[in-house]
Amino acid sequence: MSRRVRQRVEDKGKNKADSPTYPVIGDEDLVPKVQEYVDWTSLPYDTVLHLFTRLNYRDRASLASTCRTWRSLGASSCLWGSLDLRAHKFDHSMAASLSTRCANLQKLRFRGVDSADALIQIKARNLLEISGDYCRKITDATLCMIAARHEALESLQLGPDFCEKITSDAIRVIAFCCPKLKKLRVSGMRDVSSEAIESLAKYCPQLTDLGFLDCLNINEEALGKVVSIRYLSVAGTSNIKWKVALDNWDKLPKLTGLDVSRTTIDHTAVSRLLKSSQSLKVLCALNCPFLEEDKSFSSNRFKGKVLLAMFTDTFDELASLFADYSTKPKDIFAYWRDLIRKDKSIDEIMLWVEWIISHTLLRIAESNSQGLNDFWLKKGATLLLSLMQSSQEDVQERAATGLATFIVVDDENASIDCGRAEAVMRDGGIRLLLEHAKSWREGLQSEAAKAIANLSVNAKVAKAVAEEGGINVLAGLAKSMNRLVAEEAAGGLWNLSVGEDHKNAIAQAGGVKALVNLIFRWPNGCDGVLERAAGALANLAADDKCSTEVARAGGVHALVMLARNCKYEGAQEQAARALANLAAHGDSNNNNAVVGQEAGALEALVQLTQSLHEGVKQEAAGALWNLSFDDKNRESIAGFGGVEALVALAKSCSNASTGLQERAAGALWGLSVSEANSIAIGHEGGIPPLIALARSEAEDVHETAAGALWNLAFNPGNALRIVEEGGVIALVHLCSSSSSKMARFMAALALAYMFDGRMDEYAMIGTPSESTSKSAAASSSAPTMLALAQVSEKARIQEAGHLRCSGSEIGRFVTMLRNHSSTLKACAAFALLQFTIPGGRHAMHHASLMQAKVLRSAAASANMPREAKIFAKIVLRNLEHHEAESSKGKKVSYNRI
């Protein structure tokens, strides 16, 4: 349909012409200047109706509210021929409000028992098709009521999840109440009795498509009495008595297609069915282990019959159904869809085959069976991509769900099979999925977005998604008012945001604002949306630039609200992680202070450290660790009980993951910068668990534990406790045996603090610790004849660049430069060197806290040891460098933690 834009041209403000005026090319100057705008209300009715058909229900309602004319058009019966309620909260009140529009409703899809209970309120007695998902809790009473109110029903499908509460009694009522029934597919019934099946045979003479899938028991003999059926599926149904089945099913006069996938059928039964049944054309037996055991079995012996199995080529087998298949099309489904002259009988078969294959492939993918990797790589992925182009909506959606599922090998750890993911990418799957994600049908949008999200776990596929414009597509879908669509889109952005190259692209596409808005839009009861949105924001917040964007978009408030109010542990964990990353950028932005100033933020994080979920505790402790670098935050955390909570956490995490141990010790390290907090940690019993963590074999753990003990040791009372609890041995062990230079450095500093002359009563053990400290510092020094730059490079501990010291901490080292102990002087100068080396994350900050005069005096002192003099000179050079950079106004780049 061509589209014309009608213009309204004003003539001196009086006369108005309804016909458009078109300028002549080249004569622009002769055309009077007019005010142009689009008068959408003047569009023809058929055009507006066509627009309505391409919109979801929510957008239809918005468009219908524009004017009276469009409101009337929006209620047109032609727009209410089908209704998909799966993404909406459908209850009795909504059903009542829709009832006036649904007099001619013919097709309806719903989800869940609540929606099923409300269906009868729609009063759509002309319904022909009903399809329900998540029907596990639907009872006989509900199903019987639906059947009784819709006697014109021709198709009823319930699944693919199991309908455990539906019994044979409900099937008998359906048969009696719905005599026009042509298609019945039910999944997961426990038992289908002979009486129920015979009722279908007696009361439903037009029943041609029957499916009892994944049932425990069916009556094989009774199925042989439903002489009207052309297509029968018992896929996944266990306990089939094959002798009884063969004696009855091969006599069905019209049976054209039989699906026995995922059953115990063997090659003997398959052979008999294909030979004995005169009408049978297609037998689908995918993933039947007994059949696949016979490697010599071939389908070539059954002329004119199609066998679809794991060992046959589906495309080649189906090609034999067509009169002219000599060209052997690569994709028989695509070949069939493009045919100009259709064969009605072939169309019927192919539509059924599409449905049963999509169902079986999804079930196989969900079971994650071993030994099927070759099938997925060589056949399965191609089949799913072909089925995604089906004309049947449920086949398209199920194929997309299959793509999202078959690549996942470990759902718990979000692990995917890279070979399968890349197979989808090679076959053009990314572009196809993105096209489906842009569909106006929200069900397809949701499933396509889910597949894109799962595929994007693979870095190569994520890059392809970004290159194909997938980030813009997902950012757009994240703005959807459909919760299921927004949830899967947020999941896709979460996975894509892992890649550093994609973070800024997501921000530029409006993804940050969309993710923040999701938290505000669905603050309660939408756990999946909240977890995925917070997870994506957490990844984005790890980037300095995006971190600022998250804060600007209201992300701090949204995440704090989530941490305070949400009870779902997955969302709590990601919200805490996001806040931790927002606060991790130190001197590069003020988000650390902003998070601390947000009402309830610090208190909520302290509370989360007491969660029963380890991931929540870990991320909350990590957030408090980062936030404690800010002086005000540090004191506020303590005021909300942070010292007590974190000490309790450290005591309880001896058998926890290394991540939790590291962050618990790190948070105490951050709080202990304050002298008051340091004393409080000692009084609360925080020293013994930190000493225990310092003995950990994990570098990350003993590094943070040593850092905490370093700060604590500056207080004489804590130093005494460290000695009494055996901390000296643990620290000496770190100095001598840790593979981490950072751990050795901090352990030496802790020992230096402990024996700086304030504990003369422990002088007897000063010698071993002193020699250890000296070796730790001297081991990183170099001969004085080397250039200072060479010494600095050799002495540098890269990890120390992440440390951020307060003014009081820097003051301690400066004071130690005047200590009578040569070892302490060397340690202090060596520490100041580490904290000021250019390129360090907080080097500029540390430089601003130092006085060059004191350092020059120390470097010139006659009793200053050689190592200390060298280190002090390097520190002076570093200060000069930072002063020069600061005067230039040059922005210093920092590495992200």
N, C-alpha and C positions, 0 to 999 in steps of 0.2 A: 504494500500500500504506500503510495507516495504521500508525503506530508507537505501541506502548504501552510505557511504562516500568514495569517490575515492581519493587515495593518489598518489602523484607523488614522486617517490623515485629517488634520484640522485646517480649516481655511478661515483665517482672521478670527478664529474663536467662535464662528457662528455656524458655518456649514460643515457638515461631516459626511465624508464619502465612505461607503462600506466596502468598495472595491479597492484592491491593492494598487499602488502606483509603483511601477518598476522603472528605475533610471536607465538611461541608455549609456552604454559603456563609451567613455570618451567625452560625454557631455555632462560631467558631474557638476560643472559650474552653472549649468542652465537649470538644474533641478533645485526647486526651493527646499530650504532646510526644514525638515519636519521632525516631530518627536515620534519615535518609533517604539512600540512595545508589543508584546504578545498578548492577545486577548484569548486566553485559554477557554473561556466560557463559550466562545463562538465555534468551538470544534464540533464537527458532526457527531451525532449520538453514537454511530457505529464505531467511530474512532475512540471515543471515550470508553465505550464498553470494552474495546480491545485493550485499552490501557488498564482497565480494571482487572481483566483476566490475567495480566502479567504481574500483578501485585500480590503480596501476602495479605492476610486478613487485616492486620493492623494498619497497613498502608492504605488498604481499601477504605477502611473506616475514616482515616484522616482525609483522604481525597473526597469521600462522600460528605464530609462536614464543610466543604468549601462553599457550597451554595445549594439552594433547594433543588435545582435541576439535577445536579450531580448526586444529591442525596437520593432522589428518586431512581436515578440510574443505578446507583450502588445497591439498591434493593431488588434489582431485576432478577427474575428467577433463573435466567441463564447463567448468572454468576454464582448461583448456589446449587449447582448440580453435584458438586463434590466438596467435601470438608475434611481437612486434616487437622485434628485436634491434639496431636501428640505432643506438641511443644507448649501447650496451654494448660492452665489449671481449669479443667472442665468439670463443673459441678452443677447442681440442680438449678441454681440461680442463673448461671450462664446459659444452660440449656433452655430455660424458660425465655430468656431474652432473645435467643436465636430461633425459637419455634415459629415465629411469624414469617420468617424468611425461608424456612426449610420445607415448605409444603411439597416442593418438587425435588428435594434432595435425593440423589440416587446412589452416591458413593461416599462412605465415611470411614475415616481411619482414626483410631483412638489409642490411648496408652494407659494401662493401669486399671485397677478395680474401681476406683472412684469415678473415672470417666465412664466405665461400663455401667455403673449404677445410674448415672445421669442420662444415659442415651434415650431412655424411654420418654424423657421429658421433652425431647425435640419434636415429637409427634410427626416424624417423617415416615408415614406409612407406605410411601412409594420407594423406600430404600431397596436397592438391588444388590449392593455390595457393602459388606462390613468387614473390616480388617483390624485386628487388635494385637498390640504388642504388650509385653510385660503382664501376661494374664495369669501368672502363677497363683494369685489369690482369688481369681474369679470362681464363684461357686455355681452349682447347678441352678440355684434359685435365680441368680442374676441372668445367666445364659438363657434359661427357660423364659424369663420375662422378655428378654430381647427378641427371642424367636416368636413368642406369642403376639408381640406388637408389630411385627414386620413380616406378615404372611407372604409378601411379594418377593421376599429375599431370594436371590439367585446365587450369591457367593458369600461364604462365611469362612474367614481364615483367622485362626488364633495361634500365634507363635511368633518367632521360633522358640521362645523360652517355654518351659514346661507348664502345662495346665494341670497341675497336680490335683486340684480339687474338683475337676470336672469328671463325672462318672458316666456310665452308659445310660443312666436315666435321662440325662440332659440330651444325649444324642437321639434318644427315642422321641423326646418332646420336639426337638428341631425337625425331625422327619415328619412328625404329625402336623406341625404348625406351618411348615414351609414347603408346600408341595411343588413349588416351582424351582426348588434348589437344583442348581447345575454343578456347583463346585463346593466341596467341603474339605478343608484342610485343618487338622488339629494336631498339636504337638504335645507329647509328654503325658498322655493319659496312662493311668496305671493298667487299666483293663478295658478292652472293648468287647463286649459280650456278643453272642450270636443274636440275641433279641434286638440289640441296638442296631446291628448291621442289617438284619432282616427287616427292621422298620424302615430303614433307608430304601431297601429294595422294593418294599410294598408301597410306600407313600410318596416317594420321589422318583417318578418314572423318567425325569429328564436329567438325573444325576449322571454326569459323564466324567467328572474329575474328582477323585476321592483320595485323600491322603491322611493316613494315621502314622505320623512320624515320631520316632523316638518313644514309642509306647513300650510298656513292659510285656503286655500280652494282647494278641488279637485273635479272633476266631477265624482261622483260615478257611474253614468249610463255608461259613456264612458269606464270606467275601465272594465266593464262587457263585452266589445267588444274585448278586447285584449285576444283572445282565446288561444294564444300560451303560456301565462304565467303559470309557475308552482309555482313561489314564489313571493308573493306580500307583501310589507311592507308599511304601512301608519302610522308607529309609531310616536306619538307626533303630528299628524296632527289634528288640531281643526276643529270644525264646520262640522263634518261628519254627513250627513243625513242617519242615520242607516237604516231606512225603505227602502230607495232607494238602499242603499248598499246591504242589504240582498236580495232584489229582483233580483239583478244583479250578485252579486259575487258568490252566491251558485250555479249558472249555469255555471260557468267557468269549462270547461271539464277537464282541466289538473291541476287545482289548488291543490297543495300538501301542501304548507306552507303559512300561513297567519299571519302577525305580526301586531297586533293592540295595542301594548303596549303604555302606557301613553295617551290613548284616553278616551272618555266618554262612551265606550261600557259597557253594563250591562249584567247581567246573562241571560236575555231573548234573547238578540242578540247572545250571545255566544252559548246558547243551540241550537238555530235555525241553526247557521252555522255548528255546529258539526253534527247535525242530517240530515240537508238537502243536504250538499255537499257530493257527492259520492266519490270524489277524495281526499278531504282534510284529511291530516293525522296529521298535527301539527298546532295548533293555539297558538300563543304566545300573552299573554295579561298581561304582567307584569306592575305593578303600574297603574292599572285602578281602580280608587276610587269607581266608581259605582258598578263595579263587586265585589269588596272586601267588600262592605257593607253587602251583603247577606252571613252571616256566615255559613248558612246551605248548600250552593252550593257546590257540589262535582263533581269531574271529573270522578268518577267511573261509572257513568251512560252511558258514551260514550265509548263503547267497540271498541278497535282498533284505538281509537283517542287519541292524546296527547294534553293535556292542560297545558301550562306553565304559571303559575300565582304566585303571592306572597304567596298564601296559599297552593301550591302544591310543592312536592319534585321534582325538575328538573331532578335529576339523575334517580329516580324511574320511572318517566313519560317516559323519553327517552328510558329507558331499555325495555319498552314494544314494541319498534320498532324491536327488535332483536328476532330471532326465539327462541333462548335458553337464557333466562335471569333469569332462576330459581335461579341462585347463587346470584343474586342481587349485582352486583359489586358496591363497594363504590363510584367509580368515573367512570361513564359510558363513559365519553370522553376518559379516559385513556384505558378503556377496548376496545373501538372501535378502537383506534389508534394501539393497539397491535394485533388486529386480523390478522391472516395470510391470511385467505380467505376473501376477501372483497366482499361486495354486492354493486354494483355500485349505485343502487337507494338509499340505506341507506347512502352511503358516501355522495351523493349529498345533502341529507336532513341534515346530521350532519354538513357538512361544512356551509350550510346556517344558521343553528341554532347557531353555534359558532359565526358567524358574527353578527346576529341580537341581540343575548344576550349580546355580548361584547359592542355593540353600545348602547343598552338600559341601561345596568348597568352604563356605563360612563355618560349617560345623567342624570340618577337618582342621581348619585354621585355629578354631577355638580350642580344640583338644590338644594342639601343639604336639602331635604324635611324632615319635622319632622315626628316622629312616625315610622321610619324605622330601628331603632337601632337593634331590635330583628332580623329583616331580615338580616342585614349586619353581625351580630355576628353568626347567625346560618346557613346562606346559602350563602350570598353575597360574603364574603371573600373567601370561599372555591371555589365558582364558578369562581371567577377572577383568583385564583391561577391555577385552572385546565385549563382555557382558555389561560393562559400564555404559556402552552405547546402545543398549536395548531401548525399545520404546516403552517397556514396562517400568513404571516408577519404582516398584518394590525391588525389581531385579537390579536396577541401577544402584539403588541405595545399598542393597545387600552386597553387591560386587565391591562398592567403595569400602564398606565395612570389612569385607574380606581382605582387601589390600591393606587396610589399617591393622588388621589382626595377624595375617600370616607372616609379616616381617618381624613380629615381636616374639622373641624366644624366652625372655624372662621379664614378665610384667612387673614383678616386685621391684626389680632394679632398673626398669626402663631400658632393657638391653635388646637390641634388634640385630637381625642377621644382615650384615652389610651386603653380602652377595645377593640376597633377595631384594633388598632396597635398591641396589644399583641395577638389578634386572628390570625393575619397574621403570627406572629412569631411562634405561637404554631403549625400552619399547615405547617411549613417548608418553609415559604415564604422568609425568609432572604437568605437562601442558594440558593433558586431558582432565586431570583432577582440578586444575585451576579453572578450566572452563566450566566444570560442573559446580565449582565453588561459587561461581558468578551467576549460577542459575537463579531464577526467581522462586524456585521451590525450596523452601527452608529445610525440608527433610534431606534433600540432596546436598544442600549447602553444608549441613552439619556433618554428614558422613564423609564428604569430600575433604572438608577441613580436618577431620579426624585423621584421615589417611595422610594428608600433607604433614600434619603435626608429627605423626609417628615416623614417617619417612625422613623428616628433617633432623632426627637424632643422628643420622649419618651425615658427616661433614660434607661429603661430595654432593649428596642429594640436597642438603641445605643450600649449598652454593648455587645449584641448578634452580632451586625454588626462587632464590633471590634474583637470579638473572632473568627468570621468566616473569618477573613482576609479582611474585607471590607475596612479598611483604606488604605491598599496597593492598592486595586482595584480602589478606588476613586482617590487616588493620581496619579495613572497611567492614569486614564481618564482625570484628570485635565491637563495633558500634550497634550491632543488630539488637533489636528489642526482643528477639527470640533467644531465650536463655540457652537452649541447646547449641544454637549456632555460635553465640558469643563465647560459650564455654570451650568449644573445640577450637575456635579462632585464637582464644587466649592461650590454649595449649600449644598451638602452632607458633605463636610469638614467643612463648616460653622456650621452646626448643631452638628456635632460630636465634634467640638472643644469647645463646651460649657462644656463638661465633663473634669474635671481636669486630669483624668486618660488617656485621649486620646490625650492631647496636644503633649506630647513628642513623642508618637507613630506616629502622623502625621508628626512631624519634621523628625523623623528617616526614614519615608517612602519617604522623598523627597517632602513632601507636601508644605512646606514653599516656597521652590524655585519655585515649579510649580505655586503656587498662585501669587507670585511676577511676574513671567513671563507672566501670563495672563494679567496683567495690562499693561505691555509693548507691548504685542502682539495685544491687541484690545483696544487702548487708546481712540478711538472715536466711537460713534454710537452703542456700545454694552453694553447698560446700565445694563442688567441683569448680565453679566459676571463681570463687574466692581464692582457692589454692593456686589455680593456674595464673590468675591475674597477679597475685602477690609474687608467685615464682618468677614470672616474666619481669616484673618490676625489680625484683632482687637482682636478677642478672643485669638488667640495664643500669641499676644503681652502682654496679661495680665499675662502670666507666665514669670518669670524672665529668665529662660534658653531659652525659645522659643523667648523671646523678643530680646535677643542677636542674635539668629539665623535669625530673620526677618531682623535686621539691616545688618547682614553679607551678606544676600542674595540680598541686594539692595532695601529692602523694604521701607526704609525712602525716597529714591529718588522717587520710584514708587508712594507712597502714597501722597507725596507732589505734584507730577505731577498731580495726580488725584484731589487733593484739589484745585489746581490752575486752571486746564483746563476743568475739567468735569462740565457739566451743569446739569447733572441729580442729583436731590436732594438725592435720596437713596444712590448713590455712594459717594456724598459729605459727608453725615452723617457718613457713615462707615469709610471713609478715616480719618475724623476728630477724630472719636472714636479710630481708630487704633493708630493715632499719640498721642492721650491722653494716651493710655495704654503704648506705648513705652516710654513716658516721665515720667511714674508713679513710676519707680523703684528706684528713688532717688540715694542713695549711692551705690547700688549693681551693677550698670553698668553706662556707660557714654552716654546712649542713649538720655538722656535729653538734654545734650549739643549738641549731634550729630544732633538731630532734629532741634535745634535752628540754627545750622550752615548751614543747607541745604538751598540753595538759594531759596528765595521766600516762605519759610515755614511759618514764623511768619506773614508775610504780608497777605498771603492767609487765615490764620486762623482768623485774625482780620476782613478781608472782609466777611468771612462766618458768623460772629456774626451778620451781618446785613441782613442775608438771610430772606426770607419770610417764610421759613419752620422752624417750631419750633425745630424739631429734629436736624437739621443742626446747628442752633444757640446753642442748648444745648451742643452738642458734641464739637463744636469749642470753646465755653467758657470753657468746661472741659479741653480741650487740653491746652489752654492758662493758666489755673490755674496750671496744673502740670508743664508746662514749666517755669512758673514764679519763681519756686524754684531756678533756676539757675540765678546767678547775671547778667550775660551777656544777657541772654534771657529776663530778666525782663526789662532791659533798652531798648533793641531792640524792644520789644513789645510796649513800650511807644512811641518809636520813629516812629513806623508805625501807630500811632493813636489809640493804644490799650486802653488808658485811656478814651478817648472820646467815643470810640465805646462801651466799657463795661459799662460806666456810662449810656449811652443811652439805653443799653440793660436792665440794672437794673431798669431804669425808666419805661420801657415799659412792664415789665414782672409781674406786680402786679396780673394779672389774668391768668398767664401762669401756666404750670405744675410745681410741686415742684422740679422736676429734673432741669428744666431751671433756676428756682429761686436759687436753691442751687449752681449751677455752675456759675451763674452770680455773686453772692456774693462771691463765692470762688475765682474767677479770680481777683476780686477787692482786696480781702484779700491778694492774692499772690503778686499783683503789689504794694500794699501799704507798703510792707516791706521796699521799698526804700523811703527815706524821700522826695525826689523830687516828686516821684509818689504820695505819700500820700498827699502832698500839692496840686498837680494837681487834684487829685480826689475831694478834698474839694472845689477847685475853680470851677470845672465842675458841681457841684451840686450833687455829689455822696452820700452825707451823708443822705439826706431825704429818698431816696429809700432804703438805707440799714437799716435805723431805721424802716421803714415800714416792711421790710423783717424780722427784729428781732422780730416783733410782730406776725410772722407766728406761727400757731399751729404745723406745721411740724418741727420735731426736726432737720432734716438735714438742713433745711433752716435757722432756727434761730441760729443754731450753726455756720454756715459759715458767716452769717451776723454779729454775735457777734465777730467772729474772725477778720473780716474786721474793725469793729469799734474799736476793741482792738488796732490794728496797727495805725489807724487814730488818735486815742485819744492821742497818744504820742506827736503829734504836737499841741502846744497850740491853734493855730488858729482853727484847726479841733475840738479840745476839746470844744472850745467856741461854734462852730456851732452845735455840738452834744447837748450841753445844750440848745441852743436857739431853736432847732428843736424838743425838747421833748425827746431826747435820754436817759436822765437820768432815766426817768420813765420806759422806755422800758427795759433798762438794769437792773434796780432794780427788775422789774417784772420777768425777766429771772432768776436772782439770787434767787428769793424767790419761784418761781413756776415751773420752767422748770424741766421736769423729766430727762433731760440729765445732768449728772455731768459735761460733757464737756462744755455745754452751760453756766452752772452756773460758771464754772471756768473762762472762757474767759470773761464773762460779768463782773465778779469781777475784773479781771485784767484791763479791759477797764476803769472801775470806778476808780481803783487805779491809773492808768495813769492820769486820768483827775484831780484828787485831790491830786497830789503829792507835792503841795506847789507852783506850778507855776500859780495857779489861785486863789490867796488869796481873790480876790474880790467876789469869789463864796464860801467863807468859810462857809456861813450860811447853805448851803446845803451839806456841807461836812459830817456832823454828820450821817444822814441816810445812805449815800453811804458808809461811813467808816464802820459803824456797819454791813452793808450788806457784805462788802468785808471781814471783820473780821470773820463773821459767815461762809462765804463761805470757807475760808481757815481753820478755826478752826474745822469746821464740819468734815473735812477729817483727822484731826490729832488724836493722841492718847496720853494717859498719859505717862510721861517721864520714868516711871518705866518699861514700856514694852521694849522689845528688839527692836533695830532699824529695824530689818527685819520685825517684826510684824507691826511696825508703817508704814513702807514703803508699805507693802501689803494692809493695811487698807486704806491708803491715796491714793493709786494708782488710776488714772483715765485711763482706758484702751485706750480710744479713743485718749488721748493726745499723745500716742506713735506714731501716724501718723503725728504729726506736725513736720515741719522742720524749725527751726529758723536760721536766718542769724547771723553773728557775731555781727552786731549792735543790734539786738534784745536781744541776750544773754547779751551784754554789758549793756543794759537798766536795766535788772534785777539785774546785779551785782552792778550797781550804786545805785539802789533802796535799796540795803542792807545797805547803809550808810545813808539813809533818816532818818530824825528825827521821822517820824511817825512809831510807832510800827506795825500798821496794814499793811503799805506798805512793811515793812521789812518781815513780815510774808508771805505776798502775793508773794514777790519776791523769797524767799527761797522755798516756796511751788511750784512755777512755775519751778524753776530749778530742783527740785526733779522730777517732772513729765517728764522733758525733758531728764533726764539721767538714768532713771530706766532701768536696764539691760533687754534686750528683745525688747525694743522700737525700732522702725524702724530706727530712726535717732539718737539713743542714743550715739553711738560712735562719730558721727559728732559733736554733742553738747558738748561732753566731751572734744573734741579737741579744743574747743573755750574758755574753762574756765581755770582759774588760781587757783590752790588749795590754794595758799598763801592768796588770798583775802577771800576765803571761811573759812579758818581756823581762820583768824582774826575776821570775822563776828561771827563765832560760839563761839569764846572766849570773845566777847565783853560783857561788864557788862550790857549795856543797851539794849541788844538784847532780845526780848521777848522769852518766853519759847518755843512756837511753832516754831519760826524762828530758834532757836538753834537746836532743834531736826531735823528740815528739813535740815539745813546746814550740820549737821553731816551725815545725810543719803546721801546727795549729795557727800560729801567727800568720803564716802565708795563706792559710785557708780563710782567715778572717779578712785579710786584705782582698782576697778574691771575691768574697761575698759582698764586701762593702762596695767594690767596683761595680759588680753586677747590679746591686741595689741602686746605685747612683745613676746607672744607665736606664733604669726602669725596665730592665729586661725580665721577661717572664721566665721563671725557672721551671723546667719540666720535671715531673716527679713520676716515679714508677708506682704502679698500683699494687697494693697488697693482694 
